Amino acid sequence: MPDLTKLRQHREALEGVRYSGTRSIRDSNGQEVVYRSQGEIERAIAALDSEIAALTRRRSSLIHLQTSKGF
């Protein structure tokens, strides 16, 4: 799984593509990705947002215990 920094960098690059009106992006490896539509770019951004949110979400430190006397 990519780290948070790389996900954020990729998201920023996609935002730049979206606002520039182009449909392609070249990643750090030199590979070019061509998107078919603005909608596809927006779905890619939404997917990145979900991954970023999952990595930044704090885990709950509250534990709920339930006991019973066994009756």
PDB file as gemmi writes it, atoms N, CA and C in Angstrom:
CRYST1    1.000    1.000    1.000  90.00  90.00  90.00 P 1                      
ATOM      1  N   MET A   1       0.848  -1.181   0.000  1.00  0.00           N  
ATOM      2  CA  MET A   1       0.000   0.000   0.000  1.00  0.00           C  
ATOM      3  C   MET A   1       0.890   1.239   0.000  1.00  0.00           C  
ATOM      4  N   PRO A   2       0.581   2.214  -0.842  1.00  0.00           N  
ATOM      5  CA  PRO A   2       1.384   3.445  -0.883  1.00  0.00           C  
ATOM      6  C   PRO A   2       1.272   4.224   0.426  1.00  0.00           C  
ATOM      7  N   ASP A   3       2.289   5.001   0.699  1.00  0.00           N  
ATOM      8  CA  ASP A   3       2.240   5.799   1.920  1.00  0.00           C  
ATOM      9  C   ASP A   3       1.399   7.058   1.705  1.00  0.00           C  
ATOM     10  N   LEU A   4       1.072   7.694   2.784  1.00  0.00           N  
ATOM     11  CA  LEU A   4       0.184   8.851   2.774  1.00  0.00           C  
ATOM     12  C   LEU A   4       0.738   9.994   1.933  1.00  0.00           C  
ATOM     13  N   THR A   5       2.034  10.221   1.990  1.00  0.00           N  
ATOM     14  CA  THR A   5       2.650  11.310   1.233  1.00  0.00           C  
ATOM     15  C   THR A   5       2.486  11.098  -0.262  1.00  0.00           C  
ATOM     16  N   LYS A   6       2.725   9.880  -0.725  1.00  0.00           N  
ATOM     17  CA  LYS A   6       2.588   9.591  -2.160  1.00  0.00           C  
ATOM     18  C   LYS A   6       1.139   9.711  -2.616  1.00  0.00           C  
ATOM     19  N   LEU A   7       0.211   9.258  -1.786  1.00  0.00           N  
ATOM     20  CA  LEU A   7      -1.209   9.385  -2.143  1.00  0.00           C  
ATOM     21  C   LEU A   7      -1.605  10.853  -2.280  1.00  0.00           C  
ATOM     22  N   ARG A   8      -1.137  11.680  -1.349  1.00  0.00           N  
ATOM     23  CA  ARG A   8      -1.464  13.107  -1.414  1.00  0.00           C  
ATOM     24  C   ARG A   8      -0.820  13.770  -2.625  1.00  0.00           C  
ATOM     25  N   GLN A   9       0.405  13.384  -2.962  1.00  0.00           N  
ATOM     26  CA  GLN A   9       1.066  13.941  -4.139  1.00  0.00           C  
ATOM     27  C   GLN A   9       0.323  13.555  -5.417  1.00  0.00           C  
ATOM     28  N   HIS A  10      -0.104  12.306  -5.483  1.00  0.00           N  
ATOM     29  CA  HIS A  10      -0.846  11.858  -6.666  1.00  0.00           C  
ATOM     30  C   HIS A  10      -2.185  12.582  -6.775  1.00  0.00           C  
ATOM     31  N   ARG A  11      -2.831  12.804  -5.631  1.00  0.00           N  
ATOM     32  CA  ARG A  11      -4.104  13.528  -5.638  1.00  0.00           C  
ATOM     33  C   ARG A  11      -3.910  14.963  -6.131  1.00  0.00           C  
ATOM     34  N   GLU A  12      -2.858  15.627  -5.658  1.00  0.00           N  
ATOM     35  CA  GLU A  12      -2.573  16.995  -6.109  1.00  0.00           C  
ATOM     36  C   GLU A  12      -2.306  17.038  -7.611  1.00  0.00           C  
ATOM     37  N   ALA A  13      -1.594  16.034  -8.104  1.00  0.00           N  
ATOM     38  CA  ALA A  13      -1.324  15.973  -9.547  1.00  0.00           C  
ATOM     39  C   ALA A  13      -2.621  15.795 -10.331  1.00  0.00           C  
ATOM     40  N   LEU A  14      -3.517  14.956  -9.831  1.00  0.00           N  
ATOM     41  CA  LEU A  14      -4.808  14.764 -10.498  1.00  0.00           C  
ATOM     42  C   LEU A  14      -5.655  16.035 -10.466  1.00  0.00           C  
ATOM     43  N   GLU A  15      -5.598  16.747  -9.357  1.00  0.00           N  
ATOM     44  CA  GLU A  15      -6.316  18.027  -9.285  1.00  0.00           C  
ATOM     45  C   GLU A  15      -5.781  18.994 -10.336  1.00  0.00           C  
ATOM     46  N   GLY A  16      -4.470  19.028 -10.511  1.00  0.00           N  
ATOM     47  CA  GLY A  16      -3.872  19.887 -11.527  1.00  0.00           C  
ATOM     48  C   GLY A  16      -4.332  19.518 -12.924  1.00  0.00           C  
ATOM     49  N   VAL A  17      -4.413  18.216 -13.196  1.00  0.00           N  
ATOM     50  CA  VAL A  17      -4.892  17.745 -14.503  1.00  0.00           C  
ATOM     51  C   VAL A  17      -6.350  18.145 -14.692  1.00  0.00           C  
ATOM     52  N   ARG A  18      -7.128  17.980 -13.661  1.00  0.00           N  
ATOM     53  CA  ARG A  18      -8.560  18.296 -13.752  1.00  0.00           C  
ATOM     54  C   ARG A  18      -8.782  19.767 -14.056  1.00  0.00           C  
ATOM     55  N   TYR A  19      -8.039  20.637 -13.387  1.00  0.00           N  
ATOM     56  CA  TYR A  19      -8.236  22.073 -13.589  1.00  0.00           C  
ATOM     57  C   TYR A  19      -7.575  22.603 -14.850  1.00  0.00           C  
ATOM     58  N   SER A  20      -6.582  21.884 -15.375  1.00  0.00           N  
ATOM     59  CA  SER A  20      -5.912  22.358 -16.590  1.00  0.00           C  
ATOM     60  C   SER A  20      -6.688  21.994 -17.849  1.00  0.00           C  
ATOM     61  N   GLY A  21      -7.592  21.032 -17.740  1.00  0.00           N  
ATOM     62  CA  GLY A  21      -8.377  20.634 -18.900  1.00  0.00           C  
ATOM     63  C   GLY A  21      -7.732  19.520 -19.708  1.00  0.00           C  
ATOM     64  N   THR A  22      -6.553  19.075 -19.329  1.00  0.00           N  
ATOM     65  CA  THR A  22      -5.931  17.957 -20.025  1.00  0.00           C  
ATOM     66  C   THR A  22      -6.472  16.647 -19.473  1.00  0.00           C  
ATOM     67  N   ARG A  23      -6.159  15.540 -20.160  1.00  0.00           N  
ATOM     68  CA  ARG A  23      -6.663  14.249 -19.715  1.00  0.00           C  
ATOM     69  C   ARG A  23      -5.557  13.246 -19.443  1.00  0.00           C  
ATOM     70  N   SER A  24      -4.320  13.718 -19.353  1.00  0.00           N  
ATOM     71  CA  SER A  24      -3.230  12.767 -19.110  1.00  0.00           C  
ATOM     72  C   SER A  24      -2.319  13.275 -18.007  1.00  0.00           C  
ATOM     73  N   ILE A  25      -1.647  12.313 -17.383  1.00  0.00           N  
ATOM     74  CA  ILE A  25      -0.727  12.629 -16.294  1.00  0.00           C  
ATOM     75  C   ILE A  25       0.458  11.668 -16.382  1.00  0.00           C  
ATOM     76  N   ARG A  26       1.641  12.158 -16.089  1.00  0.00           N  
ATOM     77  CA  ARG A  26       2.841  11.314 -16.072  1.00  0.00           C  
ATOM     78  C   ARG A  26       3.284  11.183 -14.617  1.00  0.00           C  
ATOM     79  N   ASP A  27       3.402   9.923 -14.167  1.00  0.00           N  
ATOM     80  CA  ASP A  27       3.782   9.710 -12.773  1.00  0.00           C  
ATOM     81  C   ASP A  27       5.291   9.766 -12.600  1.00  0.00           C  
ATOM     82  N   SER A  28       5.737   9.573 -11.365  1.00  0.00           N  
ATOM     83  CA  SER A  28       7.159   9.692 -11.046  1.00  0.00           C  
ATOM     84  C   SER A  28       8.011   8.610 -11.719  1.00  0.00           C  
ATOM     85  N   ASN A  29       7.394   7.519 -12.139  1.00  0.00           N  
ATOM     86  CA  ASN A  29       8.112   6.450 -12.839  1.00  0.00           C  
ATOM     87  C   ASN A  29       8.236   6.722 -14.336  1.00  0.00           C  
ATOM     88  N   GLY A  30       7.603   7.782 -14.806  1.00  0.00           N  
ATOM     89  CA  GLY A  30       7.633   8.109 -16.227  1.00  0.00           C  
ATOM     90  C   GLY A  30       6.491   7.494 -17.009  1.00  0.00           C  
ATOM     91  N   GLN A  31       5.608   6.780 -16.334  1.00  0.00           N  
ATOM     92  CA  GLN A  31       4.468   6.153 -16.993  1.00  0.00           C  
ATOM     93  C   GLN A  31       3.357   7.181 -17.182  1.00  0.00           C  
ATOM     94  N   GLU A  32       2.772   7.211 -18.375  1.00  0.00           N  
ATOM     95  CA  GLU A  32       1.702   8.164 -18.657  1.00  0.00           C  
ATOM     96  C   GLU A  32       0.353   7.469 -18.570  1.00  0.00           C  
ATOM     97  N   VAL A  33      -0.588   8.121 -17.910  1.00  0.00           N  
ATOM     98  CA  VAL A  33      -1.953   7.622 -17.796  1.00  0.00           C  
ATOM     99  C   VAL A  33      -2.861   8.622 -18.493  1.00  0.00           C  
ATOM    100  N   VAL A  34      -3.682   8.125 -19.430  1.00  0.00           N  
ATOM    101  CA  VAL A  34      -4.618   8.982 -20.156  1.00  0.00           C  
ATOM    102  C   VAL A  34      -6.027   8.622 -19.691  1.00  0.00           C  
ATOM    103  N   TYR A  35      -6.741   9.606 -19.187  1.00  0.00           N  
ATOM    104  CA  TYR A  35      -8.112   9.404 -18.718  1.00  0.00           C  
ATOM    105  C   TYR A  35      -9.082   9.694 -19.857  1.00  0.00           C  
ATOM    106  N   ARG A  36     -10.193   8.968 -19.886  1.00  0.00           N  
ATOM    107  CA  ARG A  36     -11.167   9.123 -20.967  1.00  0.00           C  
ATOM    108  C   ARG A  36     -12.052  10.350 -20.796  1.00  0.00           C  
ATOM    109  N   SER A  37     -12.282  10.752 -19.548  1.00  0.00           N  
ATOM    110  CA  SER A  37     -13.208  11.864 -19.317  1.00  0.00           C  
ATOM    111  C   SER A  37     -12.910  12.538 -17.979  1.00  0.00           C  
ATOM    112  N   GLN A  38     -13.543  13.692 -17.780  1.00  0.00           N  
ATOM    113  CA  GLN A  38     -13.442  14.385 -16.496  1.00  0.00           C  
ATOM    114  C   GLN A  38     -14.028  13.526 -15.390  1.00  0.00           C  
ATOM    115  N   GLY A  39     -15.093  12.813 -15.707  1.00  0.00           N  
ATOM    116  CA  GLY A  39     -15.727  11.946 -14.720  1.00  0.00           C  
ATOM    117  C   GLY A  39     -14.784  10.874 -14.209  1.00  0.00           C  
ATOM    118  N   GLU A  40     -13.976  10.328 -15.109  1.00  0.00           N  
ATOM    119  CA  GLU A  40     -13.015   9.308 -14.709  1.00  0.00           C  
ATOM    120  C   GLU A  40     -11.934   9.898 -13.795  1.00  0.00           C  
ATOM    121  N   ILE A  41     -11.516  11.125 -14.083  1.00  0.00           N  
ATOM    122  CA  ILE A  41     -10.542  11.810 -13.223  1.00  0.00           C  
ATOM    123  C   ILE A  41     -11.155  12.055 -11.846  1.00  0.00           C  
ATOM    124  N   GLU A  42     -12.407  12.489 -11.826  1.00  0.00           N  
ATOM    125  CA  GLU A  42     -13.071  12.757 -10.546  1.00  0.00           C  
ATOM    126  C   GLU A  42     -13.253  11.483  -9.732  1.00  0.00           C  
ATOM    127  N   ARG A  43     -13.524  10.356 -10.396  1.00  0.00           N  
ATOM    128  CA  ARG A  43     -13.639   9.074  -9.673  1.00  0.00           C  
ATOM    129  C   ARG A  43     -12.291   8.655  -9.110  1.00  0.00           C  
ATOM    130  N   ALA A  44     -11.218   8.921  -9.848  1.00  0.00           N  
ATOM    131  CA  ALA A  44      -9.874   8.600  -9.353  1.00  0.00           C  
ATOM    132  C   ALA A  44      -9.546   9.445  -8.128  1.00  0.00           C  
ATOM    133  N   ILE A  45      -9.926  10.718  -8.151  1.00  0.00           N  
ATOM    134  CA  ILE A  45      -9.706  11.603  -7.009  1.00  0.00           C  
ATOM    135  C   ILE A  45     -10.520  11.125  -5.808  1.00  0.00           C  
ATOM    136  N   ALA A  46     -11.766  10.720  -6.050  1.00  0.00           N  
ATOM    137  CA  ALA A  46     -12.611  10.223  -4.959  1.00  0.00           C  
ATOM    138  C   ALA A  46     -12.026   8.952  -4.353  1.00  0.00           C  
ATOM    139  N   ALA A  47     -11.470   8.074  -5.188  1.00  0.00           N  
ATOM    140  CA  ALA A  47     -10.849   6.848  -4.681  1.00  0.00           C  
ATOM    141  C   ALA A  47      -9.629   7.181  -3.829  1.00  0.00           C  
ATOM    142  N   LEU A  48      -8.839   8.151  -4.280  1.00  0.00           N  
ATOM    143  CA  LEU A  48      -7.687   8.581  -3.491  1.00  0.00           C  
ATOM    144  C   LEU A  48      -8.124   9.199  -2.169  1.00  0.00           C  
ATOM    145  N   ASP A  49      -9.192   9.998  -2.208  1.00  0.00           N  
ATOM    146  CA  ASP A  49      -9.719  10.586  -0.974  1.00  0.00           C  
ATOM    147  C   ASP A  49     -10.112   9.501   0.026  1.00  0.00           C  
ATOM    148  N   SER A  50     -10.715   8.419  -0.465  1.00  0.00           N  
ATOM    149  CA  SER A  50     -11.109   7.315   0.417  1.00  0.00           C  
ATOM    150  C   SER A  50      -9.898   6.644   1.043  1.00  0.00           C  
ATOM    151  N   GLU A  51      -8.863   6.417   0.222  1.00  0.00           N  
ATOM    152  CA  GLU A  51      -7.645   5.793   0.754  1.00  0.00           C  
ATOM    153  C   GLU A  51      -6.946   6.689   1.771  1.00  0.00           C  
ATOM    154  N   ILE A  52      -6.903   7.990   1.479  1.00  0.00           N  
ATOM    155  CA  ILE A  52      -6.280   8.945   2.405  1.00  0.00           C  
ATOM    156  C   ILE A  52      -7.062   8.985   3.715  1.00  0.00           C  
ATOM    157  N   ALA A  53      -8.393   9.008   3.619  1.00  0.00           N  
ATOM    158  CA  ALA A  53      -9.223   9.032   4.823  1.00  0.00           C  
ATOM    159  C   ALA A  53      -9.012   7.777   5.652  1.00  0.00           C  
ATOM    160  N   ALA A  54      -8.885   6.623   4.996  1.00  0.00           N  
ATOM    161  CA  ALA A  54      -8.684   5.376   5.724  1.00  0.00           C  
ATOM    162  C   ALA A  54      -7.343   5.377   6.458  1.00  0.00           C  
ATOM    163  N   LEU A  55      -6.331   5.975   5.866  1.00  0.00           N  
ATOM    164  CA  LEU A  55      -5.018   6.015   6.508  1.00  0.00           C  
ATOM    165  C   LEU A  55      -4.939   7.041   7.635  1.00  0.00           C  
ATOM    166  N   THR A  56      -5.737   8.089   7.564  1.00  0.00           N  
ATOM    167  CA  THR A  56      -5.666   9.141   8.573  1.00  0.00           C  
ATOM    168  C   THR A  56      -6.698   8.977   9.680  1.00  0.00           C  
ATOM    169  N   ARG A  57      -7.617   8.043   9.521  1.00  0.00           N  
ATOM    170  CA  ARG A  57      -8.656   7.822  10.520  1.00  0.00           C  
ATOM    171  C   ARG A  57      -8.031   7.290  11.804  1.00  0.00           C  
ATOM    172  N   ARG A  58      -8.380   7.885  12.905  1.00  0.00           N  
ATOM    173  CA  ARG A  58      -7.848   7.435  14.203  1.00  0.00           C  
ATOM    174  C   ARG A  58      -8.646   6.242  14.683  1.00  0.00           C  
ATOM    175  N   ARG A  59      -7.967   5.327  15.294  1.00  0.00           N  
ATOM    176  CA  ARG A  59      -8.634   4.170  15.866  1.00  0.00           C  
ATOM    177  C   ARG A  59      -9.219   4.548  17.213  1.00  0.00           C  
ATOM    178  N   SER A  60     -10.328   3.980  17.510  1.00  0.00           N  
ATOM    179  CA  SER A  60     -10.996   4.255  18.772  1.00  0.00           C  
ATOM    180  C   SER A  60     -10.208   3.645  19.930  1.00  0.00           C  
ATOM    181  N   SER A  61     -10.020   4.424  20.972  1.00  0.00           N  
ATOM    182  CA  SER A  61      -9.322   3.911  22.151  1.00  0.00           C  
ATOM    183  C   SER A  61     -10.309   3.624  23.279  1.00  0.00           C  
ATOM    184  N   LEU A  62     -11.577   3.690  23.007  1.00  0.00           N  
ATOM    185  CA  LEU A  62     -12.610   3.443  23.992  1.00  0.00           C  
ATOM    186  C   LEU A  62     -13.088   2.002  23.858  1.00  0.00           C  
ATOM    187  N   ILE A  63     -13.106   1.283  24.959  1.00  0.00           N  
ATOM    188  CA  ILE A  63     -13.531  -0.116  24.956  1.00  0.00           C  
ATOM    189  C   ILE A  63     -14.778  -0.238  25.819  1.00  0.00           C  
ATOM    190  N   HIS A  64     -15.805  -0.860  25.270  1.00  0.00           N  
ATOM    191  CA  HIS A  64     -17.051  -1.070  26.009  1.00  0.00           C  
ATOM    192  C   HIS A  64     -17.093  -2.528  26.476  1.00  0.00           C  
ATOM    193  N   LEU A  65     -17.219  -2.722  27.782  1.00  0.00           N  
ATOM    194  CA  LEU A  65     -17.306  -4.064  28.347  1.00  0.00           C  
ATOM    195  C   LEU A  65     -18.737  -4.317  28.793  1.00  0.00           C  
ATOM    196  N   GLN A  66     -19.178  -5.558  28.583  1.00  0.00           N  
ATOM    197  CA  GLN A  66     -20.498  -5.945  29.032  1.00  0.00           C  
ATOM    198  C   GLN A  66     -20.362  -7.251  29.800  1.00  0.00           C  
ATOM    199  N   THR A  67     -20.891  -7.283  31.005  1.00  0.00           N  
ATOM    200  CA  THR A  67     -20.788  -8.478  31.830  1.00  0.00           C  
ATOM    201  C   THR A  67     -22.159  -8.981  32.199  1.00  0.00           C  
ATOM    202  N   SER A  68     -22.189 -10.209  32.635  1.00  0.00           N  
ATOM    203  CA  SER A  68     -23.445 -10.820  33.042  1.00  0.00           C  
ATOM    204  C   SER A  68     -23.165 -11.796  34.188  1.00  0.00           C  
ATOM    205  N   LYS A  69     -24.145 -12.001  35.084  1.00  0.00           N  
ATOM    206  CA  LYS A  69     -23.997 -12.966  36.175  1.00  0.00           C  
ATOM    207  C   LYS A  69     -24.345 -14.376  35.716  1.00  0.00           C  
ATOM    208  N   GLY A  70     -24.821 -14.536  34.522  1.00  0.00           N  
ATOM    209  CA  GLY A  70     -25.105 -15.858  33.968  1.00  0.00           C  
ATOM    210  C   GLY A  70     -26.481 -16.416  34.302  1.00  0.00           C  
ATOM    211  N   PHE A  71     -27.417 -15.609  34.737  1.00  0.00           N  
ATOM    212  CA  PHE A  71     -28.758 -16.104  35.057  1.00  0.00           C  
ATOM    213  C   PHE A  71     -29.547 -16.354  33.846  1.00  0.00           C  
TER     214      PHE A  71                                                      
END                                                                             
